[in-house]
Amino acid sequence: MESQAPWRASKGPGKVRWGARVGFLCVALHGALANAQPAVPPGAPAAPERALTLREATQQLRASEPDAVLEAIEAMKAIRTPEVVPPLVELLQRGVSDDIMDATVRAFGVIGQPAAIDELSSLLHHRRAPVRLAAVESLGHLRQDPRVRPLLESALRDSDATVRGQAALSLGSINARASVEILQRAFERNVPEAAAALGLLGDFRVAERLLEAVGRAPLSVLITGFQGFLARRDLTDEEKTNIINRLVDRSPTRQVRAFLQEWLRGLPPADRSRARQRAERAVRQIQDQAPGAPSAPGSAAPSAPGSAAPSAPGSAAPTAPGPAAPAGGAP
């Protein structure tokens, strides 16, 4: 028929050659598509590598390349079963570099298996302070085991100040209320971090002892303890109000004002406690002094001539125009 398509109209050898070329092109295109890699959009994350199994990670701990050993330690941290502890202990006992030692000791804390406590106990006596510090940090993650608290208490006597401080903080983080007395002694023996732990653990009598230290110990250290006390739900509103009263009375400074402002910002809007009201008055009334310069304990700034006498503790004190007088005496 005259209406045949051009490709069907051709006849003879030319038609055969043209068909062969088309076939060759189709085969070539199919091969190219099969070998092509899918395009990765710019910024797309790389495909995740397969995680090492416990057996693979255990074998890789014996590698000579430090990066391979560190990779195996990371794999152990992800597995987190009791079976990962013995290979890591064996690694330490073979003798390793400082970097691998520190990474392994910290890994015990992430893994969180009590099977590591015996090894961590031994590491508290290691010659290097960073190892002892890492051991204390890891013990702080094993709070459920009764062996942890006495080990952390022993670290309060470490020769390194950073290790002693971390031991105090770890005792606070594991809620070791039985350690309050030893933490008080540690604070008096220049372990300032014990103040923060006491704020988490101590009762109102402990708060009173911290208040007595105002003027003798750095205020920045003591405030870490008062932050803990005021954040507690087991202290009464009256006890918190007394803490604020005595703190403002002993140190009506900008530093105390900033501390109270920060505490107030963290309270819910519906809070109508006496402690909140007392803190709000203190923020308004603390006179401007040089940053961090506390007044003498129990002293109050003089009122302007003709102004009203100071009010009873806990009540607002009327002031005259000019610098405001500090409010609130000891309860």
Long-range contacts (C-beta under 8 A, 24 or more apart in sequence): 51-75, 51-78, 54-79, 54-81, 54-83, 54-84, 57-84, 57-87, 58-87, 61-87, 61-88, 61-90, 61-91, 66-97, 66-99, 66-100, 69-96, 69-100, 70-99, 70-100, 70-103, 73-100, 73-103, 73-104, 73-107, 76-107, 76-111, 77-107, 77-110, 77-111, 80-110, 80-111, 80-112, 80-113, 81-113, 82-113, 82-115, 84-111, 84-113, 85-111, 85-113, 85-115, 85-116, 85-119, 86-115, 88-116, 89-116, 89-119, 92-119, 98-128, 98-130, 101-128, 101-131, 102-130, 102-131, 102-134, 105-131, 105-134, 105-135, 105-138, 106-134, 106-137, 106-138, 108-135, 108-138, 109-134, 109-137, 109-138, 109-139, 109-140, 109-141, 109-142, 110-141, 112-141, 112-142, 114-142, 114-144, 114-145, 114-147, 116-142, 117-142, 117-145, 117-147, 117-148, 117-151, 120-151, 121-147, 121-151, 124-151, 124-154, 124-155, 124-158, 129-158, 129-159, 129-160, 129-162, 129-163, 132-158, 132-160, 132-163, 133-160, 133-162, 133-163, 133-166, 136-163, 136-166, 136-167, 136-170, 137-166, 137-170, 139-170, 140-166, 140-169, 140-170, 140-173, 140-174, 143-173, 143-174, 143-175, 148-174, 149-174, 149-176, 149-178, 149-179, 152-176, 152-179, 153-179, 153-182, 156-182, 156-183, 156-186, 156-191, 156-194, 161-191, 164-191, 164-193, 165-191, 165-192, 165-193, 166-193, 168-193, 168-194, 168-196, 168-197, 169-193, 169-196, 169-197, 171-197, 171-201, 172-196, 172-197, 172-198, 172-199, 172-200, 172-201, 172-228, 173-200, 175-200, 175-201, 176-201, 177-201, 180-206, 184-209, 187-213, 192-217, 192-218, 192-221, 193-224, 195-221, 195-222, 195-224, 195-225, 196-224, 196-225, 196-227, 196-228, 198-225, 198-228, 199-224, 199-225, 199-226, 199-227, 199-228, 199-229, 199-231, 199-232, 200-228, 200-232, 202-229, 203-235, 204-235, 204-239, 204-242, 204-243, 207-239, 207-243, 208-246, 211-243, 211-246, 211-247, 211-250, 214-247, 214-250, 214-251, 214-294, 214-297, 215-250, 215-251, 215-294, 215-296, 215-297, 219-251, 219-253, 219-255, 219-256, 219-292, 219-294, 220-255, 220-292, 223-255, 223-256, 223-259, 226-259, 227-259, 227-263, 230-263, 230-275, 231-263, 231-266, 237-273, 237-274, 237-275, 238-274, 240-273, 240-275, 241-273, 241-274, 241-275, 241-278, 241-314, 241-331, 242-331, 244-275, 244-278, 244-279, 244-282, 244-328, 245-278, 245-313, 245-314, 245-328, 245-329, 245-330, 245-331, 246-330, 246-331, 248-282, 248-286, 248-326, 248-327, 248-328, 249-297, 249-298, 249-300, 249-326, 249-328, 249-329, 249-330, 250-294, 250-295, 250-297, 250-298, 251-294, 251-295, 252-282, 252-285, 252-286, 252-287, 252-289, 252-294, 252-295, 252-300, 252-301, 252-326, 253-286, 253-289, 253-291, 253-292, 253-293, 253-294, 253-295, 254-286, 254-288, 254-289, 254-290, 254-291, 254-292, 255-291, 255-292, 256-282, 256-286, 257-282, 257-283, 257-286, 274-314, 278-314, 278-328, 281-316, 281-317, 281-327, 281-328, 282-326, 282-327, 282-328, 284-324, 285-316, 285-317, 285-319, 285-324, 285-325, 285-326, 285-327, 286-324, 286-326, 287-323, 287-324, 287-325, 287-326, 288-323, 295-326, 298-329, 298-330, 300-325, 300-326, 300-329, 301-325, 301-326
